[in-house]
């Protein structure tokens, strides 16, 4: 089928390539003209603007927005809805907060446009392995777009998980779980590293990918990381978060669901960004005050 692709970063570019290889006709647009030309070389039809892309789409017009969540997605969806008009279908593949997604769904519906939320997992490996797609939206429009979803996903890697918002919500929880898994691996391998035994951490990681109950794709990726840098000496232990973990914790609070592992994994990411913990300074000062415990003096260059 024919589809427009807005946003040709790593994810959008690889998704475009996978769709073209799957026999779909992609009309591609990005603010970076060079990115558009790269997809044209891969077989896409280039567009010089969002309006140009929409003009080149046949009815019913379908466009996938693969731009950063937040204001960029808001602006893109509204602009697409205005340009596409009655009967258009927009797929939002960003890590959009599901509450924002429901608002955008209502905004689009008022203009006669359908919005599908497609939680998309797979990262830079998606071109090769396929993308896990958690799709929320109206039944008829989702069915119309299924040829695209089935091409992007590996076998059994796509599901229509519910109405509007369900795709983004399930992807949010997916990423919250990912936080907890990554933190557990990190803590476990630090215990191994600091133990009395001189473990080859790459060997252990590789070993655990075979029939172990903790085997996973994340562990396979850790094997690759240790192969590239056995001691991870080139990597600073500074871990960002892009929002999904926070939203998962907030959803847990809203639903009165205890989620200590995901919550603490989010806190650990925040702690990783501190060069010096002020709360630890407070605790050290208090120990000194009530118990006379020694403190370590701050050193300044």
C-alpha beads as a LAMMPS data file, in Angstrom:
LAMMPS data file: protein, C-alpha beads

301 atoms
300 bonds

1 atom types
1 bond types

-500.0 500.0 xlo xhi
-500.0 500.0 ylo yhi
-500.0 500.0 zlo zhi

Masses

1 110.0

Atoms # bond

1 1 1 0.000 0.000 0.000
2 1 1 1.004 3.650 -0.179
3 1 1 2.013 5.534 2.950
4 1 1 3.662 8.832 3.831
5 1 1 6.558 8.807 6.309
6 1 1 7.281 11.992 8.264
7 1 1 10.592 11.962 10.132
8 1 1 13.592 10.179 8.653
9 1 1 15.884 9.806 11.656
10 1 1 17.321 6.382 12.449
11 1 1 13.935 4.827 13.204
12 1 1 11.995 6.541 10.411
13 1 1 14.736 5.848 7.880
14 1 1 14.998 2.152 8.760
15 1 1 11.226 1.762 8.808
16 1 1 11.035 3.354 5.376
17 1 1 13.648 0.924 4.056
18 1 1 11.797 -2.065 5.516
19 1 1 8.509 -0.901 3.987
20 1 1 10.088 -0.422 0.557
21 1 1 11.658 -3.881 0.737
22 1 1 8.204 -5.194 1.640
23 1 1 6.742 -3.774 -1.580
24 1 1 5.060 -0.648 -0.215
25 1 1 5.187 2.770 -1.866
26 1 1 6.563 5.324 0.605
27 1 1 6.339 9.091 0.147
28 1 1 9.012 10.445 2.491
29 1 1 9.435 13.847 4.121
30 1 1 11.896 15.306 6.600
31 1 1 13.014 18.875 7.283
32 1 1 16.505 17.635 6.355
33 1 1 16.507 17.542 2.551
34 1 1 19.543 15.238 2.524
35 1 1 17.645 12.677 4.594
36 1 1 14.868 12.774 2.004
37 1 1 17.360 12.228 -0.806
38 1 1 18.816 9.196 0.967
39 1 1 15.383 7.569 1.085
40 1 1 14.798 8.461 -2.570
41 1 1 17.979 6.544 -3.366
42 1 1 16.434 3.579 -1.518
43 1 1 13.276 3.768 -3.639
44 1 1 10.997 6.239 -1.845
45 1 1 9.234 9.182 -3.455
46 1 1 10.617 12.369 -1.973
47 1 1 8.565 15.323 -0.754
48 1 1 9.723 18.886 -0.237
49 1 1 7.202 19.726 2.482
50 1 1 4.463 18.153 4.559
51 1 1 1.876 19.587 2.170
52 1 1 3.782 18.198 -0.824
53 1 1 3.862 14.765 0.797
54 1 1 0.117 14.806 1.480
55 1 1 -0.587 15.972 -2.105
56 1 1 1.296 12.947 -3.437
57 1 1 -0.758 10.480 -1.379
58 1 1 -3.783 8.724 -2.845
59 1 1 -7.067 8.574 -0.905
60 1 1 -7.596 7.347 1.714
61 1 1 -4.398 9.138 2.680
62 1 1 -2.232 7.410 5.302
63 1 1 0.830 8.982 6.951
64 1 1 3.137 7.761 9.710
65 1 1 4.630 10.436 11.995
66 1 1 7.986 9.290 13.404
67 1 1 9.187 12.456 15.123
68 1 1 10.147 13.147 18.765
69 1 1 7.335 12.997 21.307
70 1 1 5.890 16.176 22.743
71 1 1 5.624 19.428 20.812
72 1 1 7.154 18.029 17.569
73 1 1 4.536 15.262 17.456
74 1 1 1.719 17.641 18.436
75 1 1 2.649 20.087 15.695
76 1 1 3.134 17.378 13.070
77 1 1 -0.158 15.621 13.814
78 1 1 -2.141 18.873 13.743
79 1 1 -0.480 19.989 10.513
80 1 1 -1.079 16.595 8.915
81 1 1 -4.725 16.563 10.014
82 1 1 -5.305 19.993 8.464
83 1 1 -3.616 18.972 5.216
84 1 1 -5.164 15.496 4.871
85 1 1 -8.773 16.401 5.550
86 1 1 -11.769 14.101 5.843
87 1 1 -10.945 10.389 5.796
88 1 1 -7.207 10.704 6.392
89 1 1 -5.364 8.325 8.727
90 1 1 -2.372 9.376 10.821
91 1 1 -0.180 6.862 12.671
92 1 1 1.803 8.228 15.623
93 1 1 4.822 6.010 16.246
94 1 1 6.564 8.233 18.801
95 1 1 6.846 7.535 22.533
96 1 1 3.904 9.835 23.137
97 1 1 2.326 10.063 26.578
98 1 1 -0.963 8.200 26.201
99 1 1 -2.876 11.150 27.698
100 1 1 -1.453 13.401 24.987
101 1 1 -2.321 10.722 22.458
102 1 1 -5.962 10.682 23.555
103 1 1 -6.092 14.466 23.253
104 1 1 -4.629 14.309 19.742
105 1 1 -7.102 11.544 18.844
106 1 1 -9.990 13.842 19.800
107 1 1 -8.450 16.778 17.937
108 1 1 -8.098 14.683 14.774
109 1 1 -11.571 13.181 15.068
110 1 1 -13.060 16.694 15.134
111 1 1 -11.443 17.223 11.721
112 1 1 -12.666 13.920 10.294
113 1 1 -9.213 12.346 10.572
114 1 1 -8.386 9.082 12.345
115 1 1 -5.352 8.819 14.637
116 1 1 -3.740 5.464 15.359
117 1 1 -1.176 5.166 18.153
118 1 1 1.531 2.634 17.368
119 1 1 3.869 1.827 20.239
120 1 1 7.056 0.870 18.408
121 1 1 9.908 -1.169 19.888
122 1 1 13.007 -2.460 18.152
123 1 1 15.354 0.496 18.015
124 1 1 18.163 0.541 15.480
125 1 1 17.849 -3.239 15.037
126 1 1 14.353 -2.933 13.591
127 1 1 15.449 -2.907 9.959
128 1 1 17.050 -6.309 10.404
129 1 1 14.872 -7.909 13.096
130 1 1 11.556 -6.096 12.618
131 1 1 9.587 -3.890 15.007
132 1 1 7.308 -4.984 17.817
133 1 1 4.136 -2.950 17.275
134 1 1 1.512 -2.303 19.963
135 1 1 -1.310 -0.608 18.068
136 1 1 -4.284 1.296 19.468
137 1 1 -7.097 2.809 17.449
138 1 1 -10.429 2.332 15.708
139 1 1 -10.968 -1.128 14.227
140 1 1 -11.678 -0.148 10.620
141 1 1 -8.694 2.165 10.275
142 1 1 -6.323 -0.261 11.983
143 1 1 -7.438 -3.038 9.615
144 1 1 -6.834 -0.740 6.648
145 1 1 -3.237 -0.138 7.802
146 1 1 -2.466 -3.753 8.739
147 1 1 -0.399 -4.449 5.586
148 1 1 2.071 -1.819 6.831
149 1 1 2.109 -3.171 10.385
150 1 1 2.613 -6.756 9.204
151 1 1 5.548 -5.707 7.014
152 1 1 7.270 -3.758 9.774
153 1 1 6.803 -6.456 12.412
154 1 1 8.351 -9.930 12.570
155 1 1 5.956 -12.894 12.763
156 1 1 3.648 -12.464 15.794
157 1 1 5.272 -9.080 16.478
158 1 1 2.160 -6.968 15.799
159 1 1 -1.111 -6.764 17.713
160 1 1 -4.099 -4.442 17.805
161 1 1 -4.113 -4.106 21.594
162 1 1 -7.161 -1.888 22.070
163 1 1 -8.827 1.456 21.335
164 1 1 -7.097 4.821 20.998
165 1 1 -4.434 5.276 23.656
166 1 1 -3.904 1.558 24.291
167 1 1 -0.880 1.387 21.996
168 1 1 0.942 4.226 23.739
169 1 1 -0.055 2.954 27.201
170 1 1 1.261 -0.566 26.562
171 1 1 4.501 0.835 25.103
172 1 1 4.880 3.033 28.199
173 1 1 4.631 0.023 30.499
174 1 1 6.930 -1.945 28.173
175 1 1 9.593 0.726 28.637
176 1 1 9.021 0.849 32.395
177 1 1 9.711 -2.892 32.551
178 1 1 12.807 -2.295 30.434
179 1 1 14.091 0.148 33.082
180 1 1 13.804 -2.543 35.761
181 1 1 15.478 -5.225 33.639
182 1 1 18.393 -2.976 32.731
183 1 1 18.906 -1.952 36.349
184 1 1 18.912 -5.584 37.514
185 1 1 21.519 -6.528 34.905
186 1 1 23.611 -3.507 35.857
187 1 1 23.560 -4.318 39.556
188 1 1 24.269 -8.006 38.989
189 1 1 27.273 -7.389 36.787
190 1 1 28.656 -4.822 39.224
191 1 1 28.484 -7.453 41.999
192 1 1 30.364 -9.854 39.726
193 1 1 32.955 -7.188 38.844
194 1 1 33.666 -6.234 42.471
195 1 1 33.754 -9.782 43.840
196 1 1 36.864 -11.716 44.915
197 1 1 36.713 -13.615 41.627
198 1 1 38.296 -12.310 38.444
199 1 1 35.262 -12.928 36.263
200 1 1 35.325 -12.414 32.520
201 1 1 32.077 -10.459 32.383
202 1 1 31.692 -10.967 28.643
203 1 1 32.003 -14.706 29.171
204 1 1 29.335 -14.680 31.878
205 1 1 26.996 -12.596 29.748
206 1 1 27.469 -14.921 26.779
207 1 1 27.008 -17.987 29.000
208 1 1 23.717 -16.706 30.351
209 1 1 22.259 -16.292 26.860
210 1 1 22.154 -20.106 26.541
211 1 1 19.241 -21.837 28.348
212 1 1 19.497 -19.550 31.395
213 1 1 16.288 -18.250 32.954
214 1 1 17.692 -14.693 32.733
215 1 1 18.476 -14.870 29.021
216 1 1 17.018 -12.050 26.941
217 1 1 17.700 -9.791 23.969
218 1 1 19.011 -7.169 26.392
219 1 1 21.566 -9.702 27.613
220 1 1 22.580 -10.446 24.015
221 1 1 23.138 -6.711 23.526
222 1 1 25.280 -6.645 26.679
223 1 1 27.431 -9.379 25.149
224 1 1 28.019 -7.089 22.164
225 1 1 28.825 -4.167 24.483
226 1 1 31.449 -6.224 26.350
227 1 1 32.936 -7.365 23.039
228 1 1 33.356 -3.747 21.960
229 1 1 34.672 -2.532 25.334
230 1 1 35.341 -5.354 27.868
231 1 1 35.554 -3.034 30.878
232 1 1 33.101 -0.437 29.550
233 1 1 35.884 2.069 30.193
234 1 1 34.826 4.333 27.343
235 1 1 31.316 4.764 28.751
236 1 1 30.373 7.125 31.536
237 1 1 27.771 5.777 33.954
238 1 1 25.287 8.542 33.122
239 1 1 21.842 7.255 32.200
240 1 1 19.141 9.486 30.738
241 1 1 15.401 8.788 30.711
242 1 1 13.014 9.971 28.044
243 1 1 9.813 9.974 30.066
244 1 1 8.235 6.534 29.756
245 1 1 9.592 5.303 33.102
246 1 1 8.243 8.390 34.861
247 1 1 4.845 7.958 33.209
248 1 1 4.756 4.269 34.179
249 1 1 5.479 5.137 37.814
250 1 1 2.770 7.820 37.728
251 1 1 0.298 5.337 36.213
252 1 1 1.151 2.876 38.988
253 1 1 0.404 5.577 41.572
254 1 1 -2.831 6.512 39.795
255 1 1 -3.961 2.866 39.801
256 1 1 -2.683 2.116 43.342
257 1 1 -0.338 -0.547 41.979
258 1 1 2.908 -1.068 43.931
259 1 1 5.803 -0.895 41.445
260 1 1 8.968 -0.660 43.584
261 1 1 11.388 -2.152 41.045
262 1 1 10.434 0.191 38.200
263 1 1 10.304 3.158 40.587
264 1 1 13.754 2.476 42.055
265 1 1 15.234 1.864 38.608
266 1 1 14.032 5.342 37.630
267 1 1 15.583 6.799 40.786
268 1 1 18.856 5.012 39.990
269 1 1 18.950 6.728 36.594
270 1 1 18.532 10.078 38.303
271 1 1 21.318 9.244 40.765
272 1 1 23.618 8.320 37.875
273 1 1 23.589 11.940 36.706
274 1 1 24.943 13.370 39.943
275 1 1 28.634 14.191 40.167
276 1 1 28.093 14.700 43.898
277 1 1 25.010 13.806 45.932
278 1 1 23.870 16.632 48.194
279 1 1 21.576 14.260 50.079
280 1 1 24.635 12.108 50.870
281 1 1 26.402 15.233 52.176
282 1 1 23.437 15.907 54.461
283 1 1 23.522 12.314 55.757
284 1 1 27.294 12.492 56.353
285 1 1 26.929 15.816 58.198
286 1 1 24.179 14.403 60.417
287 1 1 26.234 11.304 61.305
288 1 1 29.055 13.629 62.292
289 1 1 26.746 15.765 64.421
290 1 1 24.958 13.046 66.374
291 1 1 27.689 10.440 66.573
292 1 1 30.933 12.203 65.943
293 1 1 31.519 10.009 62.902
294 1 1 34.364 11.140 60.666
295 1 1 33.555 12.830 57.384
296 1 1 35.568 12.902 54.194
297 1 1 36.628 16.416 53.295
298 1 1 35.732 17.852 49.875
299 1 1 38.744 18.142 47.619
300 1 1 38.999 21.001 45.150
301 1 1 41.374 21.184 42.211

Bonds

1 1 1 2
2 1 2 3
3 1 3 4
4 1 4 5
5 1 5 6
6 1 6 7
7 1 7 8
8 1 8 9
9 1 9 10
10 1 10 11
11 1 11 12
12 1 12 13
13 1 13 14
14 1 14 15
15 1 15 16
16 1 16 17
17 1 17 18
18 1 18 19
19 1 19 20
20 1 20 21
21 1 21 22
22 1 22 23
23 1 23 24
24 1 24 25
25 1 25 26
26 1 26 27
27 1 27 28
28 1 28 29
29 1 29 30
30 1 30 31
31 1 31 32
32 1 32 33
33 1 33 34
34 1 34 35
35 1 35 36
36 1 36 37
37 1 37 38
38 1 38 39
39 1 39 40
40 1 40 41
41 1 41 42
42 1 42 43
43 1 43 44
44 1 44 45
45 1 45 46
46 1 46 47
47 1 47 48
48 1 48 49
49 1 49 50
50 1 50 51
51 1 51 52
52 1 52 53
53 1 53 54
54 1 54 55
55 1 55 56
56 1 56 57
57 1 57 58
58 1 58 59
59 1 59 60
60 1 60 61
61 1 61 62
62 1 62 63
63 1 63 64
64 1 64 65
65 1 65 66
66 1 66 67
67 1 67 68
68 1 68 69
69 1 69 70
70 1 70 71
71 1 71 72
72 1 72 73
73 1 73 74
74 1 74 75
75 1 75 76
76 1 76 77
77 1 77 78
78 1 78 79
79 1 79 80
80 1 80 81
81 1 81 82
82 1 82 83
83 1 83 84
84 1 84 85
85 1 85 86
86 1 86 87
87 1 87 88
88 1 88 89
89 1 89 90
90 1 90 91
91 1 91 92
92 1 92 93
93 1 93 94
94 1 94 95
95 1 95 96
96 1 96 97
97 1 97 98
98 1 98 99
99 1 99 100
100 1 100 101
101 1 101 102
102 1 102 103
103 1 103 104
104 1 104 105
105 1 105 106
106 1 106 107
107 1 107 108
108 1 108 109
109 1 109 110
110 1 110 111
111 1 111 112
112 1 112 113
113 1 113 114
114 1 114 115
115 1 115 116
116 1 116 117
117 1 117 118
118 1 118 119
119 1 119 120
120 1 120 121
121 1 121 122
122 1 122 123
123 1 123 124
124 1 124 125
125 1 125 126
126 1 126 127
127 1 127 128
128 1 128 129
129 1 129 130
130 1 130 131
131 1 131 132
132 1 132 133
133 1 133 134
134 1 134 135
135 1 135 136
136 1 136 137
137 1 137 138
138 1 138 139
139 1 139 140
140 1 140 141
141 1 141 142
142 1 142 143
143 1 143 144
144 1 144 145
145 1 145 146
146 1 146 147
147 1 147 148
148 1 148 149
149 1 149 150
150 1 150 151
151 1 151 152
152 1 152 153
153 1 153 154
154 1 154 155
155 1 155 156
156 1 156 157
157 1 157 158
158 1 158 159
159 1 159 160
160 1 160 161
161 1 161 162
162 1 162 163
163 1 163 164
164 1 164 165
165 1 165 166
166 1 166 167
167 1 167 168
168 1 168 169
169 1 169 170
170 1 170 171
171 1 171 172
172 1 172 173
173 1 173 174
174 1 174 175
175 1 175 176
176 1 176 177
177 1 177 178
178 1 178 179
179 1 179 180
180 1 180 181
181 1 181 182
182 1 182 183
183 1 183 184
184 1 184 185
185 1 185 186
186 1 186 187
187 1 187 188
188 1 188 189
189 1 189 190
190 1 190 191
191 1 191 192
192 1 192 193
193 1 193 194
194 1 194 195
195 1 195 196
196 1 196 197
197 1 197 198
198 1 198 199
199 1 199 200
200 1 200 201
201 1 201 202
202 1 202 203
203 1 203 204
204 1 204 205
205 1 205 206
206 1 206 207
207 1 207 208
208 1 208 209
209 1 209 210
210 1 210 211
211 1 211 212
212 1 212 213
213 1 213 214
214 1 214 215
215 1 215 216
216 1 216 217
217 1 217 218
218 1 218 219
219 1 219 220
220 1 220 221
221 1 221 222
222 1 222 223
223 1 223 224
224 1 224 225
225 1 225 226
226 1 226 227
227 1 227 228
228 1 228 229
229 1 229 230
230 1 230 231
231 1 231 232
232 1 232 233
233 1 233 234
234 1 234 235
235 1 235 236
236 1 236 237
237 1 237 238
238 1 238 239
239 1 239 240
240 1 240 241
241 1 241 242
242 1 242 243
243 1 243 244
244 1 244 245
245 1 245 246
246 1 246 247
247 1 247 248
248 1 248 249
249 1 249 250
250 1 250 251
251 1 251 252
252 1 252 253
253 1 253 254
254 1 254 255
255 1 255 256
256 1 256 257
257 1 257 258
258 1 258 259
259 1 259 260
260 1 260 261
261 1 261 262
262 1 262 263
263 1 263 264
264 1 264 265
265 1 265 266
266 1 266 267
267 1 267 268
268 1 268 269
269 1 269 270
270 1 270 271
271 1 271 272
272 1 272 273
273 1 273 274
274 1 274 275
275 1 275 276
276 1 276 277
277 1 277 278
278 1 278 279
279 1 279 280
280 1 280 281
281 1 281 282
282 1 282 283
283 1 283 284
284 1 284 285
285 1 285 286
286 1 286 287
287 1 287 288
288 1 288 289
289 1 289 290
290 1 290 291
291 1 291 292
292 1 292 293
293 1 293 294
294 1 294 295
295 1 295 296
296 1 296 297
297 1 297 298
298 1 298 299
299 1 299 300
300 1 300 301
